[in-house]
């Protein structure tokens, strides 16, 4: 089964992260990793109630991290950790994240 997370900043800036050879991350660890990154990167809740949905967290972390974290080889380990956490938190093997439109599809 194909397992991949793709993070995109538009048609010419798409970064597929293949998870075929990577050990799956347990759901609770994935959520904890996303929570930590959400805080470390200074992300803010987008809903007026302050509630942060998992999808909001994923989009916020991707946007705050910036395209460079997905593009530059020096940050590949972080990008794969993001992909593992995203796939596990959503319980979906194939996920596409479009940062400019703030959308996630699977």
VEXPA-168322 format. One record per atom (N, C-alpha, C, O): atom name; x, y, z. Coordinates in nm, 3 decimals. Layout:
% VEXPA-168322
 atomo      c1      c2      c3
    CA       X       Y       Z
...
END
This chain:
% VEXPA-168322
 atomo      c1      c2      c3
     N   0.083  -0.118   0.000
    CA   0.000   0.000   0.000
     C   0.088   0.125   0.000
     O   0.186   0.134   0.074
     N   0.052   0.218  -0.082
    CA   0.127   0.343  -0.093
     C   0.109   0.426   0.035
     O  -0.002   0.435   0.088
     N   0.216   0.487   0.082
    CA   0.209   0.572   0.200
     C   0.296   0.694   0.175
     O   0.419   0.685   0.164
     N   0.230   0.811   0.166
    CA   0.302   0.932   0.129
     C   0.227   1.055   0.180
     O   0.104   1.059   0.179
     N   0.303   1.154   0.223
    CA   0.248   1.284   0.258
     C   0.314   1.385   0.165
     O   0.436   1.389   0.153
     N   0.233   1.467   0.099
    CA   0.283   1.569   0.009
     C   0.246   1.706   0.064
     O   0.130   1.731   0.096
     N   0.345   1.793   0.076
    CA   0.322   1.929   0.123
     C   0.351   2.022   0.008
     O   0.457   2.015  -0.055
     N   0.254   2.110  -0.022
    CA   0.264   2.194  -0.140
     C   0.248   2.341  -0.107
     O   0.167   2.381  -0.023
     N   0.330   2.422  -0.176
    CA   0.318   2.568  -0.171
     C   0.282   2.619  -0.310
     O   0.322   2.730  -0.347
     N   0.209   2.542  -0.384
    CA   0.171   2.578  -0.520
     C   0.220   2.473  -0.619
     O   0.291   2.381  -0.581
     N   0.180   2.488  -0.746
    CA   0.212   2.387  -0.847
     C   0.361   2.359  -0.866
     O   0.400   2.245  -0.895
     N   0.444   2.460  -0.851
    CA   0.587   2.439  -0.875
     C   0.666   2.411  -0.747
     O   0.788   2.397  -0.752
     N   0.597   2.402  -0.634
    CA   0.665   2.379  -0.507
     C   0.591   2.271  -0.428
     O   0.521   2.301  -0.331
     N   0.608   2.148  -0.470
    CA   0.542   2.035  -0.407
     C   0.647   1.937  -0.356
     O   0.741   1.903  -0.428
     N   0.632   1.893  -0.232
    CA   0.733   1.809  -0.169
     C   0.672   1.678  -0.119
     O   0.615   1.673  -0.010
     N   0.683   1.571  -0.199
    CA   0.631   1.441  -0.156
     C   0.729   1.373  -0.059
     O   0.850   1.370  -0.083
     N   0.676   1.320   0.049
    CA   0.757   1.250   0.148
     C   0.708   1.106   0.154
     O   0.599   1.077   0.203
     N   0.790   1.016   0.103
    CA   0.756   0.875   0.094
     C   0.774   0.808   0.230
     O   0.879   0.820   0.292
     N   0.671   0.738   0.275
    CA   0.675   0.672   0.406
     C   0.676   0.521   0.395
     O   0.656   0.452   0.495
     N   0.699   0.468   0.276
    CA   0.696   0.322   0.256
     C   0.796   0.248   0.343
     O   0.764   0.142   0.397
     N   0.916   0.300   0.358
    CA   1.021   0.230   0.432
     C   1.037   0.282   0.574
     O   1.136   0.249   0.641
     N   0.941   0.361   0.622
    CA   0.951   0.423   0.754
     C   0.854   0.355   0.850
     O   0.740   0.326   0.814
     N   0.900   0.330   0.970
    CA   0.818   0.267   1.072
     C   0.698   0.356   1.106
     O   0.716   0.476   1.127
     N   0.578   0.301   1.112
    CA   0.461   0.381   1.149
     C   0.476   0.440   1.289
     O   0.536   0.379   1.377
     N   0.420   0.557   1.308
    CA   0.424   0.624   1.438
     C   0.292   0.598   1.512
     O   0.185   0.613   1.452
     N   0.297   0.560   1.639
    CA   0.173   0.540   1.714
     C   0.092   0.671   1.720
     O   0.150   0.780   1.724
     N  -0.040   0.658   1.720
    CA  -0.130   0.774   1.715
     C  -0.101   0.875   1.827
     O  -0.096   0.995   1.802
     N  -0.083   0.829   1.950
    CA  -0.061   0.920   2.062
     C   0.072   0.994   2.049
     O   0.082   1.111   2.087
     N   0.174   0.927   1.998
    CA   0.304   0.992   1.976
     C   0.295   1.095   1.864
     O   0.359   1.200   1.869
     N   0.215   1.064   1.762
    CA   0.196   1.158   1.651
     C   0.130   1.286   1.700
     O   0.173   1.397   1.667
     N   0.026   1.271   1.779
    CA  -0.044   1.389   1.832
     C   0.048   1.470   1.925
     O   0.046   1.593   1.921
     N   0.127   1.401   2.006
    CA   0.221   1.470   2.097
     C   0.326   1.547   2.016
     O   0.362   1.660   2.052
     N   0.377   1.486   1.908
    CA   0.478   1.553   1.825
     C   0.418   1.678   1.762
     O   0.481   1.784   1.761
     N   0.297   1.668   1.708
    CA   0.231   1.784   1.648
     C   0.203   1.892   1.753
     O   0.221   2.011   1.725
     N   0.159   1.853   1.871
    CA   0.136   1.949   1.980
     C   0.264   2.025   2.014
     O   0.264   2.148   2.028
     N   0.373   1.950   2.027
    CA   0.502   2.012   2.060
     C   0.546   2.110   1.952
     O   0.586   2.223   1.982
     N   0.538   2.068   1.826
    CA   0.579   2.156   1.716
     C   0.488   2.279   1.706
     O   0.536   2.388   1.674
     N   0.360   2.262   1.731
    CA   0.265   2.373   1.728
     C   0.309   2.480   1.829
     O   0.302   2.599   1.800
     N   0.352   2.435   1.946
    CA   0.396   2.527   2.051
     C   0.534   2.586   2.019
     O   0.552   2.708   2.026
     N   0.629   2.501   1.983
    CA   0.766   2.546   1.954
     C   0.770   2.648   1.841
     O   0.846   2.744   1.846
     N   0.688   2.626   1.739
    CA   0.688   2.716   1.623
     C   0.600   2.839   1.643
     O   0.588   2.923   1.553
     N   0.539   2.851   1.760
    CA   0.459   2.969   1.791
     C   0.329   2.981   1.713
     O   0.285   3.092   1.683
     N   0.270   2.869   1.680
    CA   0.144   2.870   1.605
     C   0.030   2.921   1.694
     O   0.032   2.902   1.815
     N  -0.067   2.984   1.632
    CA  -0.183   3.037   1.702
     C  -0.309   2.964   1.655
     O  -0.320   2.930   1.537
     N  -0.404   2.941   1.745
    CA  -0.531   2.881   1.702
     C  -0.600   2.972   1.601
     O  -0.599   3.094   1.616
     N  -0.660   2.912   1.498
    CA  -0.726   2.993   1.395
     C  -0.875   3.012   1.424
     O  -0.940   3.096   1.361
     N  -0.928   2.936   1.516
    CA  -1.070   2.947   1.549
     C  -1.088   3.041   1.668
     O  -1.009   3.039   1.762
     N  -1.192   3.125   1.663
    CA  -1.214   3.220   1.772
     C  -1.238   3.153   1.908
     O  -1.216   3.214   2.013
     N  -1.281   3.027   1.907
    CA  -1.305   2.956   2.032
     C  -1.175   2.910   2.097
     O  -1.172   2.874   2.214
     N  -1.066   2.911   2.019
    CA  -0.937   2.865   2.069
     C  -0.918   2.716   2.053
     O  -0.810   2.665   2.083
     N  -1.021   2.645   2.007
    CA  -1.010   2.500   1.985
     C  -0.920   2.475   1.864
     O  -0.932   2.542   1.761
     N  -0.830   2.379   1.877
    CA  -0.738   2.347   1.768
     C  -0.763   2.204   1.723
     O  -0.733   2.109   1.795
     N  -0.818   2.190   1.604
    CA  -0.841   2.058   1.546
     C  -0.710   2.001   1.494
     O  -0.615   2.076   1.469
     N  -0.703   1.872   1.477
    CA  -0.581   1.808   1.428
     C  -0.542   1.866   1.292
     O  -0.424   1.894   1.269
     N  -0.638   1.884   1.203
    CA  -0.608   1.940   1.071
     C  -0.552   2.082   1.083
     O  -0.460   2.118   1.010
     N  -0.607   2.161   1.175
    CA  -0.557   2.297   1.197
     C  -0.412   2.294   1.246
     O  -0.329   2.375   1.205
     N  -0.384   2.198   1.333
    CA  -0.249   2.184   1.386
     C  -0.150   2.150   1.275
     O  -0.042   2.207   1.267
     N  -0.189   2.056   1.190
    CA  -0.103   2.014   1.078
     C  -0.076   2.132   0.985
     O   0.038   2.158   0.948
     N  -0.182   2.204   0.948
    CA  -0.167   2.319   0.859
     C  -0.083   2.428   0.925
     O   0.002   2.489   0.860
     N  -0.107   2.453   1.053
    CA  -0.031   2.556   1.125
     C   0.117   2.523   1.134
     O   0.202   2.610   1.114
     N   0.148   2.399   1.163
    CA   0.289   2.357   1.174
     C   0.358   2.367   1.038
     O   0.470   2.417   1.029
     N   0.292   2.319   0.933
    CA   0.351   2.326   0.798
     C   0.378   2.470   0.759
     O   0.485   2.502   0.708
     N   0.280   2.558   0.782
    CA   0.297   2.698   0.745
     C   0.406   2.765   0.827
     O   0.490   2.837   0.772
     N   0.406   2.744   0.958
    CA   0.506   2.806   1.045
     C   0.647   2.754   1.017
     O   0.744   2.829   1.025
     N   0.657   2.627   0.983
    CA   0.789   2.569   0.952
     C   0.845   2.629   0.825
     O   0.966   2.650   0.813
     N   0.758   2.657   0.730
    CA   0.801   2.718   0.605
     C   0.844   2.618   0.500
     O   0.879   2.504   0.530
     N   0.841   2.664   0.379
    CA   0.876   2.578   0.265
     C   1.017   2.523   0.276
     O   1.042   2.409   0.235
     N   1.109   2.600   0.329
    CA   1.249   2.556   0.339
     C   1.268   2.428   0.417
     O   1.357   2.348   0.386
     N   1.185   2.406   0.519
    CA   1.198   2.282   0.598
     C   1.163   2.160   0.516
     O   1.206   2.049   0.549
     N   1.086   2.177   0.412
    CA   1.048   2.065   0.326
     C   1.137   2.056   0.203
     O   1.154   1.947   0.147
     N   1.194   2.167   0.162
    CA   1.275   2.172   0.041
     C   1.421   2.137   0.066
     O   1.481   2.065  -0.014
     N   1.477   2.184   0.174
    CA   1.621   2.172   0.199
     C   1.659   2.035   0.257
     O   1.598   1.990   0.354
     N   1.759   1.971   0.198
    CA   1.803   1.839   0.246
     C   1.845   1.838   0.394
     O   1.831   1.736   0.461
     N   1.895   1.950   0.444
    CA   1.939   1.956   0.584
     C   1.823   1.934   0.682
     O   1.846   1.896   0.796
     N   1.700   1.957   0.637
    CA   1.583   1.942   0.723
     C   1.501   1.818   0.689
     O   1.386   1.806   0.733
     N   1.557   1.727   0.611
    CA   1.482   1.610   0.567
     C   1.429   1.526   0.684
     O   1.315   1.479   0.679
     N   1.508   1.508   0.787
    CA   1.464   1.428   0.902
     C   1.341   1.492   0.968
     O   1.249   1.421   1.009
     N   1.340   1.624   0.980
    CA   1.224   1.693   1.037
     C   1.102   1.674   0.947
     O   0.992   1.648   0.996
     N   1.121   1.688   0.817
    CA   1.010   1.674   0.722
     C   0.951   1.534   0.727
     O   0.829   1.518   0.720
     N   1.034   1.432   0.739
    CA   0.984   1.294   0.749
     C   0.910   1.275   0.881
     O   0.808   1.207   0.885
     N   0.961   1.335   0.990
    CA   0.891   1.326   1.119
     C   0.753   1.393   1.108
     O   0.655   1.342   1.161
     N   0.746   1.506   1.039
    CA   0.619   1.574   1.016
     C   0.525   1.483   0.937
     O   0.407   1.470   0.972
     N   0.575   1.421   0.833
    CA   0.494   1.332   0.749
     C   0.444   1.212   0.830
     O   0.327   1.175   0.820
     N   0.530   1.152   0.910
    CA   0.490   1.038   0.993
     C   0.382   1.079   1.092
     O   0.283   1.007   1.110
     N   0.400   1.194   1.157
    CA   0.302   1.241   1.254
     C   0.170   1.274   1.187
     O   0.063   1.243   1.240
     N   0.176   1.335   1.070
    CA   0.054   1.371   0.997
     C  -0.023   1.247   0.956
     O  -0.144   1.238   0.978
     N   0.046   1.151   0.896
    CA  -0.019   1.028   0.851
     C  -0.082   0.953   0.968
     O  -0.194   0.904   0.957
     N  -0.010   0.943   1.079
    CA  -0.061   0.871   1.195
     C  -0.175   0.946   1.264
     O  -0.273   0.884   1.305
     N  -0.163   1.077   1.278
    CA  -0.267   1.155   1.347
     C  -0.399   1.152   1.270
     O  -0.506   1.150   1.330
     N  -0.390   1.150   1.137
    CA  -0.510   1.145   1.055
     C  -0.554   1.003   1.023
     O  -0.663   0.980   0.972
     N  -0.467   0.906   1.055
    CA  -0.492   0.764   1.024
     C  -0.518   0.744   0.876
     O  -0.608   0.669   0.837
     N  -0.438   0.811   0.793
    CA  -0.450   0.802   0.647
     C  -0.311   0.779   0.588
     O  -0.216   0.848   0.625
     N  -0.297   0.683   0.496
    CA  -0.167   0.657   0.437
     C  -0.124   0.760   0.332
     O  -0.004   0.780   0.312
     N  -0.219   0.824   0.266
    CA  -0.187   0.922   0.162
     C  -0.256   1.053   0.197
     O  -0.378   1.061   0.207
     N  -0.174   1.157   0.217
    CA  -0.225   1.288   0.258
     C  -0.160   1.395   0.171
     O  -0.039   1.390   0.146
     N  -0.240   1.491   0.126
    CA  -0.188   1.607   0.052
     C  -0.224   1.732   0.129
     O  -0.340   1.754   0.165
     N  -0.124   1.815   0.153
    CA  -0.142   1.939   0.228
     C  -0.110   2.054   0.134
     O   0.002   2.064   0.083
     N  -0.207   2.142   0.113
    CA  -0.187   2.261   0.031
     C  -0.184   2.380   0.124
     O  -0.288   2.426   0.172
     N  -0.064   2.430   0.151
    CA  -0.046   2.536   0.250
     C  -0.115   2.667   0.210
     O  -0.185   2.725   0.292
     N  -0.097   2.717   0.085
    CA  -0.161   2.844   0.049
     C  -0.313   2.843   0.061
     O  -0.373   2.944   0.100
     N  -0.377   2.730   0.028
    CA  -0.524   2.724   0.035
     C  -0.573   2.670   0.169
     O  -0.693   2.660   0.193
     N  -0.477   2.635   0.259
    CA  -0.510   2.581   0.390
     C  -0.605   2.461   0.380
     O  -0.707   2.455   0.447
     N  -0.568   2.365   0.293
    CA  -0.653   2.247   0.276
     C  -0.572   2.118   0.287
     O  -0.453   2.113   0.254
     N  -0.640   2.016   0.335
    CA  -0.582   1.882   0.347
     C  -0.677   1.786   0.278
     O  -0.798   1.788   0.303
     N  -0.622   1.702   0.191
    CA  -0.702   1.598   0.127
     C  -0.635   1.464   0.151
     O  -0.513   1.454   0.168
     N  -0.718   1.360   0.153
    CA  -0.666   1.222   0.168
     C  -0.761   1.125   0.105
     O  -0.736   1.004   0.107
END
